[in-house]
Amino acid sequence: MATTFEVWAPLAREQVQVEVDGSAVPMTGSDDGWWRARVDQATHGTPYSFRLDGGDPRPDPRSRWQPEGVPGPSAVYDHGRFSWTDQGWRGTPLPGAVIYELHVGTFTPDGTLQSAVDRLDHLAALGVTLIELLPLAAFPGHHGWGYDGVGLYAVHQAYGGPDGLKTFVDACHARGIGVCLDVVYNHLGPAHNYLSEFGPYFTHKYATPWGQAVNLDDPGSDEVRRFIVGNALGWFRDFHVDALRLDAVHALHDERAVPILEELSQQVDAAAATLGRPLWLIAESDRNDPRTVTPRESGGLGIHAQWDDDVHHALHALLTGERDGYYGDFGSLPCLAKTMTRAFFHDGTWSSFRGRVHGRPVDVEHTAGWRFVAALQNHDQIGNRAAGDRLSATLSDDQLAVAAGLLLTSPYTPMLFMGEEWGAGTPWQYFTDFADPDLAEAVRNGRRNEFADHGWNPEDVPDPQDEGTFRASRLDWNEPEKETGARLLDWYTTLIRLRRELPGLADPRLYRVEVTYDEDARWVMIRRGDLGVVANLAGAPATVPLGAVVDETAGRDGVVLAWHPDDTHTAPGSHPSSYPSPTSDANSADKDDVTQIQLPGHSLAIVGLRP
């Protein structure tokens, strides 16, 4: 069997060789910067690398397999060898989805894609429809977050390599769960990044927090853009993934008439038609610009959905009382009301954190809520805290339950972070595994200095290079078996089921969401069609006016679902007297009409309401 090797290396001055299993073979160059050579007896698993002008061997920039890690040789990979069983898979819709973000290395004790397969039944029972995997692109070392990837076409070998990802996707599809892969196109990691030796992959024209910007609009950028688009299409085509989460698209500096995001949208939509299943792009964006998710036909970029950090900030600041940094403008009930109905809090308003006006208004009449991915916790909002502490380190189980109720009944696409569903007590910290001692020390000191500037004792900031930091971040799968974990898990599962079953909770129309609140008493009521989601955020009991008459045929006396500090009640039956109770307002004209509800502190109820 013969293999044709090819590489784009316009910076090679004289020659390029492909070294196949120890033998150097000269390659033939062309005017477009591509070099090619056909080699007999190069089959699946054959190691190879490239030498530019007699230099050191380098892995293939488009390597599909790095069995010895990113510094080592690439290996020929034959996609046709894998036996898929998902021929009946027709994709998963993003409208109505429940996303679950997980990091393969810390999701299970073994930290592999294969061991993650063993936990898929848990996620299926929870009601997850789309699993979002933190980046799998090959990166230096054994463990890390994945955002320092340098082999963008290869799956990190410690996780199980390309076959491991295919096995995982196949198993997900067998359970009716889609897979979203986090991809990073705005930068590459600092170690073993050889792309600049091959071609103009980077530009000095722009600065990013991670160094040189990827070249999207300077000379030579046509092929760089093909490198990115080809990578995206390969995950859909060869690995059967259903969605890509695009990291920090605000760092994709691109002044072209057709920006790279619009080009990706065009190509992915075309691929969806060819493959016969929906394919999705989800952007992480700091711009608060709804044009990101506006269809191309309406003048937008055509990305299907985007992360909405404002919803996170509104909920986090309200529940925890934190006001530092970017939480400074958040934390009030009016802020929550705006984000629950307008998607963005900063939509052309002053941002004290930025020191300027920020954002653009969302056209709520024509933009569906499912286009905004909302979360209580995610890898950034936990891992970029000094100690990597989850909400469970600050809030009680009752407060966690109320927060989950607000998220999972919102008009947005909810995303959970692994372990959140049982109130995981394990932290999720920042960890790295760089072999270069200078780079390791720079990362260690940079982390400590960053948080020292915010008042933290540097000694309290976990060492990213300490393997113990990585191990401490692994989930403890004994927790959901304990009483408190099991109770919260049941609550999440029930909320997700009701979100799927009740039209009022499934409705993504933002203009139909109504919010009333009392800032002093700290209660909020969110009207979702024929349902009212009523939350008492205070520790003291509250009587909340519903603004409508209770439909007493819904659930127990009109209560569909409720979280009480003493117990959880999910169906009519035997309940203590303290169960949330709808009552008649003494001032009501009709004393038989139930128009208010009494809630204990830190509780939430979903109430059926008459039209």
Phi, psi and omega per residue, in radians:
M1 nan 2.416 -3.133
A2 -1.938 2.666 3.096
T3 -2.249 2.363 3.033
T4 -1.648 2.048 3.095
F5 -1.648 2.426 3.103
E6 -2.552 2.583 -3.132
V7 -2.656 2.443 3.059
W8 -1.533 1.958 -3.087
A9 -2.487 1.147 -3.108
P10 -1.178 -0.248 3.140
L11 -1.499 -0.127 3.055
A12 -1.180 2.233 -3.038
R13 -1.453 -0.695 -3.017
E14 -2.208 -0.789 -3.023
Q15 -2.659 2.707 2.992
V16 -2.318 2.327 3.073
Q17 -2.068 2.527 2.957
V18 -1.814 2.170 -3.139
E19 -1.692 1.885 -3.039
V20 -1.903 1.977 3.107
D21 0.903 0.706 3.067
G22 1.617 -0.146 -3.118
S23 -1.909 2.267 -3.107
A24 -1.498 2.265 3.133
V25 -2.154 2.185 3.128
P26 -1.193 2.550 3.135
M27 -1.934 2.696 -3.137
T28 -1.748 2.209 -3.113
G29 -1.611 2.824 3.092
S30 -2.341 2.939 -3.057
D31 -1.101 -0.387 -3.118
D32 -1.506 0.092 3.078
G33 1.594 0.014 -3.137
W34 -1.591 2.481 3.093
W35 -2.127 2.443 -3.051
R36 -2.444 2.636 3.040
A37 -2.734 2.395 3.089
R38 -1.764 2.247 -3.045
V39 -2.194 2.179 3.082
D40 -1.268 2.697 3.059
Q41 1.069 0.465 3.011
A42 -1.837 1.880 -3.043
T43 -2.156 -3.076 3.135
H44 -0.878 2.164 3.134
G45 1.662 -0.169 3.138
T46 -1.183 2.202 3.133
P47 -1.331 2.552 3.109
Y48 -2.720 2.792 3.064
S49 -2.720 2.986 -3.114
F50 -2.025 2.492 3.012
R51 -2.067 2.154 3.129
L52 -1.757 2.079 3.112
D53 0.903 0.708 3.079
G54 1.347 0.184 -3.109
G55 -1.351 -2.964 -3.129
D56 -1.173 2.648 3.106
P57 -1.135 2.433 -3.136
R58 -2.238 2.532 3.076
P59 -1.191 2.787 3.135
D60 -1.172 2.197 3.085
P61 -0.996 -0.455 3.107
R62 -1.902 0.494 -3.135
S63 -1.038 2.308 3.065
R64 -1.552 -0.192 -3.017
W65 -2.684 2.171 3.072
Q66 -2.148 1.331 -3.027
P67 -1.112 -0.396 3.130
E68 -1.842 0.269 -3.117
G69 1.589 3.064 -3.009
V70 -1.192 -0.479 3.103
P71 -1.342 -0.340 -3.020
G72 -1.444 -3.105 3.130
P73 -1.222 2.722 2.994
S74 -1.365 2.979 3.080
A75 -2.361 2.461 3.079
V76 -1.055 2.329 -3.139
Y77 -2.233 2.194 -3.130
D78 -1.799 1.856 -3.128
H79 -1.083 -0.467 -3.075
G80 -1.243 -0.180 -3.102
R81 -1.342 -0.361 -3.066
F82 -1.421 2.401 -3.124
S83 -1.732 1.717 3.120
W84 -1.316 2.593 3.059
T85 -2.114 0.192 -3.044
D86 -1.762 0.554 -3.086
Q87 -1.029 -0.449 3.131
G88 -1.530 0.002 -3.106
W89 -1.254 2.237 -3.125
R90 -2.036 0.321 3.074
G91 1.575 3.070 3.141
T92 -2.277 2.425 3.136
P93 -1.307 2.538 3.003
L94 -1.416 -0.686 2.996
P95 -1.052 2.206 -3.118
G96 1.524 0.036 -3.077
A97 -1.299 2.694 2.921
V98 -2.134 2.038 -3.041
I99 -1.700 2.523 3.120
Y100 -2.241 1.975 -3.113
E101 -1.571 2.240 3.116
L102 -2.434 2.644 3.065
H103 -1.864 2.051 -3.011
V104 -0.982 -0.733 -3.037
G105 -1.179 -0.381 -3.113
T106 -2.106 0.048 3.135
F107 -1.239 -0.600 3.128
T108 -2.310 2.845 3.106
P109 -1.027 -0.636 -3.125
D110 -1.359 -0.454 3.076
G111 1.166 0.657 3.122
T112 -2.202 2.857 3.071
L113 -1.129 -0.615 3.130
Q114 -1.152 -0.748 3.132
S115 -1.212 -0.485 3.072
A116 -1.167 -0.551 3.091
V117 -1.010 -0.625 -3.101
D118 -1.176 -0.233 3.140
R119 -1.864 0.105 -3.091
L120 -1.178 -0.552 3.126
D121 -1.116 -0.575 3.058
H122 -1.066 -0.770 -3.108
L123 -1.247 -0.626 3.091
A124 -1.121 -0.745 3.124
A125 -1.167 -0.554 3.093
L126 -1.152 -0.541 -3.127
G127 1.874 0.223 3.114
V128 -1.150 2.398 3.093
T129 -1.988 -0.258 -3.117
L130 -2.572 2.076 3.098
I131 -1.656 2.196 3.080
E132 -1.782 2.021 3.140
L133 -1.587 2.225 2.995
L134 -1.025 2.799 -2.929
P135 -0.876 2.376 3.117
L136 -1.901 -0.099 -3.129
A137 -0.996 2.401 -3.028
A138 -0.940 2.259 -3.118
F139 -2.326 2.858 -3.098
P140 -1.183 2.507 3.080
G141 1.482 -3.029 -3.108
H142 -1.580 -0.830 -3.048
H143 -2.184 2.626 3.136
G144 3.046 3.020 3.129
W145 -1.207 -0.514 -3.121
G146 1.841 -0.111 -3.108
Y147 -1.509 0.103 3.032
D148 -1.876 0.494 -3.122
G149 -1.106 2.546 3.080
V150 -2.258 -0.331 3.054
G151 -1.831 1.431 -2.919
L152 -1.198 -0.352 -3.130
Y153 -1.673 -0.141 -3.061
A154 -1.861 2.586 3.073
V155 -1.575 2.295 -3.106
H156 -0.852 2.170 -3.002
Q157 -1.144 -0.603 -3.124
A158 -1.115 -0.388 3.103
Y159 -1.486 -0.278 -3.131
G160 2.264 0.038 3.085
G161 1.121 -2.958 -3.067
P162 -1.072 -0.689 3.103
D163 -1.121 -0.596 3.124
G164 -1.107 -0.734 3.118
L165 -1.169 -0.726 3.129
K166 -1.086 -0.735 3.115
T167 -1.062 -0.723 -3.135
F168 -1.144 -0.828 -3.132
V169 -1.087 -0.765 3.131
D170 -1.029 -0.741 3.141
A171 -1.202 -0.647 3.079
C172 -1.088 -0.828 -3.117
H173 -1.094 -0.586 3.095
A174 -1.110 -0.398 3.138
R175 -1.797 0.154 3.132
G176 1.343 0.373 -3.115
I177 -1.953 2.315 3.069
G178 -1.507 2.951 -3.120
V179 -2.229 2.247 3.035
C180 -1.970 2.306 -3.131
L181 -1.914 2.243 3.076
D182 -1.345 2.149 -3.142
V183 -2.150 2.577 -3.054
V184 -2.100 1.903 -3.128
Y185 -1.963 -0.015 -3.085
N186 -1.587 -0.259 3.110
H187 -2.874 2.940 2.976
L188 -2.104 2.865 -3.129
G189 -1.201 2.895 -3.052
P190 -1.446 -0.270 -3.056
A191 -1.930 2.326 3.107
H192 1.059 0.606 3.060
N193 -1.694 1.800 -3.035
Y194 -1.835 0.105 -3.015
L195 -1.042 -0.640 -3.084
S196 -1.169 -0.274 3.064
E197 -1.337 -0.435 -3.082
F198 -1.542 -0.752 -3.047
G199 -2.886 -3.135 -3.078
P200 -1.387 1.116 -3.130
Y201 -1.306 -0.317 -3.067
F202 -2.234 2.805 3.140
T203 -2.362 2.567 3.068
H204 -1.548 -0.024 -3.052
K205 -1.168 -0.500 -3.113
Y206 -2.193 2.710 3.056
A207 -1.948 2.526 3.052
T208 -2.273 2.866 3.091
P209 -1.075 -0.238 -3.049
W210 -1.948 0.185 -3.130
G211 1.924 -2.536 -3.090
Q212 -1.021 2.478 3.079
A213 -1.424 2.615 3.032
V214 -1.159 2.404 -3.066
N215 -1.376 1.785 -3.137
L216 -1.919 -0.160 -3.090
D217 -2.539 0.042 3.082
D218 -1.563 3.050 3.068
P219 -0.936 2.424 -3.121
G220 1.506 -0.042 -3.040
S221 -1.288 -0.287 3.111
D222 -0.983 -0.817 -3.097
E223 -1.288 -0.536 3.079
V224 -1.125 -0.713 3.112
R225 -1.161 -0.654 3.066
R226 -1.113 -0.624 3.088
F227 -1.037 -0.748 -3.121
I228 -1.268 -0.854 -3.117
V229 -1.101 -0.734 3.123
G230 -1.090 -0.636 3.093
N231 -1.111 -0.817 -3.139
A232 -1.056 -0.839 -3.103
L233 -1.134 -0.564 3.138
G234 -1.129 -0.670 3.105
W235 -1.106 -0.689 3.126
F236 -1.220 -0.807 -3.026
R237 -1.329 -0.891 -2.979
D238 -1.545 -0.482 -3.097
F239 -1.954 0.010 3.040
H240 1.087 0.364 3.110
V241 -1.185 2.808 -3.019
D242 -1.861 -0.335 -3.089
A243 -2.723 2.744 3.011
L244 -2.173 2.346 2.987
R245 -1.716 2.089 -3.050
L246 -1.619 1.982 -3.061
D247 -1.202 2.322 2.950
A248 0.678 1.124 -3.092
V249 -1.178 -0.308 3.075
H250 -1.166 -0.259 3.094
A251 -1.670 0.105 3.018
L252 -1.542 1.542 -3.069
H253 -1.357 2.080 -2.943
D254 -2.727 1.959 -3.117
E255 -1.780 0.255 3.140
R256 -1.244 2.782 3.104
A257 -1.105 -0.655 3.039
V258 -1.940 1.725 -3.097
P259 -1.170 2.818 -3.045
I260 -1.046 -0.574 3.127
L261 -1.152 -0.699 3.100
E262 -1.175 -0.687 3.105
E263 -1.114 -0.747 3.079
L264 -1.050 -0.763 3.130
S265 -1.031 -0.794 3.130
Q266 -1.050 -0.855 -3.065
Q267 -1.171 -0.689 -3.117
V268 -1.240 -0.687 3.087
D269 -1.097 -0.665 3.097
A270 -1.157 -0.695 3.112
A271 -1.132 -0.628 3.107
A272 -1.061 -0.706 3.117
A273 -1.152 -0.665 -3.134
T274 -1.226 -0.748 -3.084
L275 -1.422 -0.264 3.082
G276 1.300 0.529 3.075
R277 -2.687 2.660 -3.125
P278 -1.197 2.442 3.075
L279 -2.174 2.434 -2.984
W280 -2.166 2.554 3.004
L281 -2.093 2.227 3.133
I282 -2.144 2.124 -3.057
A283 -1.725 2.490 2.839
E284 -1.664 2.059 -3.079
S285 -2.376 2.425 3.112
D286 -1.718 0.104 -3.004
R287 -1.499 -0.328 -3.010
N288 0.920 0.803 -3.107
D289 -2.024 1.902 -3.110
P290 -1.145 -0.220 3.101
R291 -1.130 -0.348 3.068
T292 -1.013 -0.711 -3.080
V293 -1.844 0.178 3.045
T294 -1.391 2.325 -3.135
P295 -0.973 2.625 -3.132
R296 -1.043 -0.611 -3.121
E297 -1.117 -0.343 3.130
S298 -1.854 0.275 3.066
G299 1.600 0.153 3.126
G300 -1.688 -3.027 -3.133
L301 -1.480 -0.314 3.054
G302 1.446 0.181 3.006
I303 -1.220 2.465 -2.952
H304 -1.356 -0.548 -3.139
A305 -2.731 2.896 3.085
Q306 -2.542 2.674 3.033
W307 -1.144 2.499 3.130
D308 -2.084 1.599 -3.109
D309 -1.184 -0.435 -3.112
D310 -1.111 -0.611 3.084
V311 -1.132 -0.777 3.084
H312 -1.012 -0.881 -3.079
H313 -1.067 -0.706 -3.133
A314 -1.077 -0.789 -3.132
L315 -1.245 -0.786 -3.087
H316 -1.100 -0.850 -3.101
A317 -1.161 -0.647 3.118
L318 -1.127 -0.736 -3.047
L319 -1.402 -0.617 -3.038
T320 -1.725 -0.385 -3.058
G321 1.427 0.044 3.128
E322 -1.211 2.429 3.138
R323 -2.359 0.199 -3.127
D324 -1.341 2.709 3.032
G325 0.984 -2.292 -3.071
Y326 -1.294 -0.049 3.044
Y327 -1.433 -0.089 -2.992
G328 -0.997 -0.602 -3.098
D329 -1.608 -0.036 -3.025
F330 -1.901 3.038 3.008
G331 1.998 -0.125 3.132
S332 -1.751 2.833 3.069
L333 -1.214 -0.629 3.011
P334 -1.028 -0.637 3.083
C335 -1.113 -0.787 3.114
L336 -1.074 -0.751 -3.130
A337 -1.044 -0.699 -3.131
K338 -1.196 -0.766 -3.108
T339 -1.202 -0.492 3.134
M340 -1.341 -0.246 -3.107
T341 -2.089 -0.369 -3.068
R342 -2.121 0.054 3.129
A343 1.280 -0.970 -3.126
F344 -1.857 2.435 2.942
F345 -1.396 -0.827 3.073
H346 -1.549 1.751 -3.117
D347 -2.269 0.818 -3.028
G348 1.909 0.284 -3.116
T349 -1.860 2.903 -3.133
W350 -1.204 2.282 3.062
S351 -1.922 1.953 -3.126
S352 -1.152 -0.552 3.135
F353 -1.152 -0.690 -3.115
R354 -1.556 -0.354 -3.100
G355 1.260 0.523 -3.123
R356 -2.854 2.967 3.030
V357 -1.226 2.511 -3.054
H358 -2.469 2.482 2.978
G359 1.581 3.087 -3.086
R360 -2.518 2.451 -3.096
P361 -1.115 2.580 3.055
V362 -1.596 2.330 3.026
D363 -1.373 1.599 -3.014
V364 -1.214 -0.305 3.101
E365 -1.251 -0.460 -3.023
H366 -2.186 0.050 -3.136
T367 -2.061 2.034 -3.075
A368 -1.312 2.564 -3.132
G369 -1.101 -0.487 -3.111
W370 -1.116 -0.268 3.120
R371 -1.300 -0.086 -3.138
F372 -2.044 2.117 -3.133
V373 -1.592 2.096 -3.070
A374 -2.018 2.588 -3.093
A375 -2.590 2.622 2.944
L376 -1.451 -0.577 -3.104
Q377 -2.564 2.557 2.996
N378 -2.658 3.124 -3.031
H379 -1.063 -0.662 -3.133
D380 -1.185 -0.867 -3.002
Q381 -1.262 -0.318 3.020
I382 -1.679 -0.971 -3.006
G383 -1.150 -0.436 3.128
N384 -1.606 0.194 2.893
R385 -1.491 2.664 -3.010
A386 -0.952 -0.760 -3.089
A387 -1.806 0.075 -3.141
G388 1.090 0.575 -3.067
D389 -1.452 2.397 3.092
R390 -1.426 3.023 3.062
L391 -1.055 -0.505 -3.118
S392 -1.105 -0.330 3.107
A393 -1.378 -0.269 -3.064
T394 -2.010 -0.679 -3.032
L395 -1.783 2.681 3.043
S396 -1.316 2.920 3.080
D397 -1.041 -0.646 3.129
D398 -1.118 -0.740 3.117
Q399 -1.177 -0.659 3.076
L400 -1.077 -0.693 -3.136
A401 -1.159 -0.738 3.103
V402 -1.084 -0.761 3.125
A403 -1.053 -0.767 3.118
A404 -1.088 -0.696 3.123
G405 -1.076 -0.702 3.130
L406 -1.196 -0.706 3.140
L407 -1.182 -0.856 -2.972
L408 -1.400 -0.090 3.000
T409 -1.894 0.127 -3.122
S410 -1.357 2.894 3.124
P411 -1.410 0.086 -3.066
Y412 -1.700 2.952 3.032
T413 -1.387 1.974 -3.078
P414 -1.400 2.530 3.055
M415 -2.256 2.286 3.095
L416 -1.823 2.594 3.018
F417 -1.759 2.413 -2.989
M418 -0.774 2.258 3.140
G419 1.545 -0.268 3.126
E420 -1.002 -0.586 -3.024
E421 -1.168 -0.261 3.040
W422 -2.115 0.239 3.133
G423 1.183 0.812 -3.060
A424 -0.843 2.344 3.119
G425 -1.601 -0.154 3.124
T426 -1.317 2.465 3.052
P427 -1.305 2.999 2.941
W428 -2.336 1.800 -2.937
Q429 -1.837 2.982 3.110
Y430 -1.459 2.154 -3.100
F431 -2.403 2.554 -3.139
T432 -2.418 2.969 -3.126
D433 -2.572 0.981 -3.118
F434 -1.452 2.308 -3.140
A435 -1.377 -0.513 -3.138
D436 -1.205 2.021 -3.067
P437 -1.098 -0.580 3.126
D438 -1.192 -0.748 3.108
L439 -1.155 -0.719 3.127
A440 -1.051 -0.758 -3.129
E441 -1.210 -0.624 3.103
A442 -1.121 -0.724 3.115
V443 -1.152 -0.754 -3.122
R444 -1.081 -0.859 -3.111
N445 -1.222 -0.648 3.127
G446 -1.082 -0.703 3.122
R447 -1.125 -0.817 -3.115
R448 -1.161 -0.725 -3.129
N449 -1.158 -0.635 3.138
E450 -1.039 -0.807 -3.085
F451 -1.436 -0.414 3.030
A452 -1.088 -0.617 3.106
D453 -1.129 -0.334 -3.138
H454 -1.834 0.282 3.033
G455 1.643 0.058 3.133
W456 -1.458 2.574 2.981
N457 -1.282 2.114 -3.108
P458 -0.938 -0.511 -3.126
E459 -1.245 -0.297 3.138
D460 -1.542 -0.110 -3.134
V461 -1.555 2.085 -3.099
P462 -1.002 2.469 3.109
D463 -1.267 2.025 -3.123
P464 -1.043 -0.498 -3.080
Q465 -1.493 -0.171 3.112
D466 -1.339 2.169 -3.136
E467 -1.055 -0.432 3.097
G468 -1.111 -0.528 3.083
T469 -1.132 -0.737 3.079
F470 -1.122 -0.821 -3.083
R471 -1.148 -0.621 3.136
A472 -1.151 -0.341 -3.087
S473 -1.541 -0.045 3.125
R474 -1.288 2.493 3.084
L475 -1.126 2.568 3.026
D476 -1.817 1.826 -3.049
W477 -1.365 0.047 2.975
N478 -1.413 -0.410 -3.069
E479 -1.054 -0.780 -3.115
P480 -1.192 -0.186 3.104
E481 -1.490 -0.263 -3.129
K482 -1.430 2.854 -2.997
E483 -1.022 -0.865 -3.090
T484 -1.173 -0.704 3.117
G485 -1.145 -0.728 -3.131
A486 -1.138 -0.657 -3.132
R487 -1.137 -0.795 3.137
L488 -1.186 -0.658 3.103
L489 -1.067 -0.727 3.102
D490 -1.107 -0.658 3.123
W491 -1.107 -0.846 3.113
Y492 -1.046 -0.792 -3.107
T493 -1.068 -0.740 -3.133
T494 -1.185 -0.737 3.105
L495 -1.051 -0.749 -3.141
I496 -1.147 -0.694 3.098
R497 -1.104 -0.774 3.137
L498 -1.147 -0.615 3.103
R499 -1.050 -0.596 -3.138
R500 -1.405 -0.563 -3.002
E501 -1.590 -0.550 -3.013
L502 -1.709 2.082 -3.102
P503 -0.975 -0.616 -3.127
G504 -1.076 -0.629 -3.140
L505 -1.438 -0.411 -3.121
A506 -1.471 -0.266 -3.053
D507 -1.152 2.076 -3.099
P508 -1.602 0.093 -3.063
R509 -1.341 1.945 -3.073
L510 -1.120 -0.608 -3.063
Y511 -1.234 -0.157 3.109
R512 -1.681 -0.059 3.123
V513 -1.478 2.255 3.120
E514 -2.124 2.380 -3.107
V515 -2.227 2.244 2.969
T516 -2.146 2.716 -3.053
Y517 -2.835 2.889 2.992
D518 -2.276 1.871 -3.062
E519 -1.085 -0.682 -3.099
D520 -1.265 -0.761 -3.128
A521 -1.415 -0.243 3.083
R522 1.086 0.848 2.944
W523 -2.152 2.711 3.122
V524 -2.474 2.490 3.075
M525 -2.230 2.154 -3.113
I526 -1.950 2.045 -3.125
R527 -1.507 2.163 3.137
R528 -2.194 1.470 -3.122
G529 1.168 -2.106 -3.132
D530 -1.606 0.357 3.140
L531 -2.230 2.589 2.996
G532 -2.096 2.181 3.070
V533 -1.719 1.923 -3.000
V534 -1.964 2.154 -3.095
A535 -2.189 2.322 3.012
N536 -1.830 1.901 -3.092
L537 -1.552 -0.105 -3.135
A538 -1.570 2.851 3.101
G539 -1.413 -0.275 -3.127
A540 -1.696 2.718 3.095
P541 -1.085 2.720 -3.140
A542 -2.525 2.554 2.988
T543 -1.842 2.097 -2.986
V544 -1.960 2.129 3.021
P545 -1.256 2.374 -3.042
L546 -1.619 -0.287 -3.131
G547 1.252 0.202 3.136
A548 -2.853 2.942 3.133
V549 -1.564 2.382 -3.121
V550 -1.218 2.384 3.003
D551 -1.512 1.728 -3.021
E552 -1.252 -0.088 3.068
T553 -1.463 -0.169 -3.141
A554 -1.574 1.987 3.088
G555 1.120 -2.597 3.139
R556 -1.559 1.915 -3.131
D557 0.942 0.564 3.108
G558 1.701 -0.187 -3.128
V559 -1.590 2.019 -3.127
V560 -1.342 -0.724 -3.081
L561 -2.748 2.516 3.112
A562 -2.621 2.549 2.974
W563 -1.891 2.137 3.089
H564 -1.990 2.502 -3.123
P565 -0.978 -0.417 -3.100
D566 -1.636 -0.427 -3.066
D567 -2.885 2.895 3.059
T568 -1.958 2.333 -3.122
H569 -2.175 2.097 -3.059
T570 -1.989 -0.042 -3.121
A571 -2.751 2.773 3.096
P572 -1.032 2.602 3.130
G573 2.819 -2.483 -3.122
S574 -1.548 2.073 -3.094
H575 -2.284 2.572 3.066
P576 -1.203 2.848 -3.098
S577 -1.132 -0.339 -3.121
S578 -1.437 0.001 3.112
Y579 -0.994 2.381 -3.124
P580 -0.829 2.269 -2.960
S581 -2.208 2.023 2.986
P582 -1.187 2.446 -3.137
T583 -2.408 2.920 3.086
S584 -1.446 2.480 3.062
D585 -1.352 2.233 -3.115
A586 -1.047 -0.404 -3.122
N587 -1.624 0.011 -3.101
S588 -1.214 2.507 3.108
A589 -1.161 -0.618 3.104
D590 -1.893 1.847 -3.050
K591 -1.164 -0.235 3.129
D592 -1.531 -0.196 3.141
D593 -1.488 2.133 3.127
V594 -1.488 2.067 -3.013
T595 -2.272 0.167 3.130
Q596 -2.608 2.926 -3.140
I597 -2.443 2.470 3.083
Q598 -1.706 2.140 -3.112
L599 -2.082 2.336 2.984
P600 -1.208 2.965 3.135
G601 -1.086 2.568 3.115
H602 0.844 1.101 3.141
S603 -2.508 2.928 -3.123
L604 -2.587 2.487 3.083
A605 -2.393 2.524 2.998
I606 -1.860 2.090 -2.989
V607 -2.043 2.353 3.028
G608 -1.321 2.370 -3.094
L609 -2.184 2.518 3.064
R610 -1.288 2.627 3.130
P611 -1.021 nan nan
